[in-house]
Amino acid sequence: MRNACERIRNAPPGEQRNWLNNAALGMGNLAAGIGLNHSWVIGELVAAGMAMANQAGRAPWRRHEVRDVVMTAFRDGLRKPYTPRGRTR
């Protein structure tokens, strides 16, 4: 979780939506696979998204925009659970 949020916060302008989407998808896979608390994961991802740097000349991300990206990707990730080796739910 820590690494995913760090990658989101440091995503370069112009690529932020992709980084946010990919991280939320992966965390959805993991949340489904090992039973992470969905609300906690979503909250952390949204908080990281809100900390992304604003691109010059563009409006800053709004909370609902970040949340929409996170929720869509997270739900998609829940459909394909991932359990790392040696971990059980």
Protein Blocks (a to p, Z undefined) as FASTA:
>chain_A
ZZmmmmmmmpcghilmmmmmmmmmmmmmmmmmnopafklmmmmmmmmmmmpccdehiacd
dfklmmmmmmmmmmmmmmmccddehiaZZ
